Amino acid sequence: MVKRNMDVPWSYSGENGPNYWHTLCDWYAEGARYPYQSPIALEHGSSEPLVVEAAEKGLTFCYQQERFTEKEFKNTIHFVPFECESYVSFKGTKYALTDIHYHLPSEHVIDGTQKPVEIHLVHMDHAGNNLVVGVLCDISEEVLPEGPLRQATLWDMERHLQIFDPSLFLPKARSHFHYVGSLTTPPTKGPIHWFVFDQPGKLSRAFLSQFKEEILQGNNRPLQERKDRPVYFVEETE
């Protein structure tokens, strides 16, 4: 019987850091046995062939304005929707948006560049399978006109209520990498479809500063081996 203990403490350094996650409990050990772990380094061109697919292999976003609340757990801040009305569609399957959270700095690296922030938009289908969209971000010193502090109809931290369209976290250019990997926090289970935009988004420092006590700096899992898995690049054209 696998011991599924979500209270087992883990961190990003020391004796319960990433190198030891698989030793902390049976559930973490089971997740670590999945061979294709995340995150990985992504490149537009490399000695390892990059398979380029047509745009129809890409993701369809069906996001809309809805209510979220913020919660702090797993070393970061999470925005969790009340109704899970936003979703993506991939290969005929609908994956509801269940969580938005942040890693500082980015977990994925593109063309050798690590960004200050990576946003993960986590989705789940009816069978409980996850699909994650990753957006690497630069930090702006200005409050962005298209950012969360401006676009939200209601952004009420005192009542823990936010109303916004999650599309505001997506970059305008929708070209992306696609590969199959794992969760990047314990139990690091897989397989999980990953879609990582190759163009960076932007977050204002004023937005992030609201969560300086909730988002642990350095909450990024180290890069994992690509091994023999294919990585696809989908170039979206307007």
Summary of the structure (lengths in Angstrom):
residues: 238
radius of gyration: 17.4
end to end distance: 50.9
largest distance: 51.8
contacts: 705
relative contact order: 0.24
helix: 14%
strand: 37%
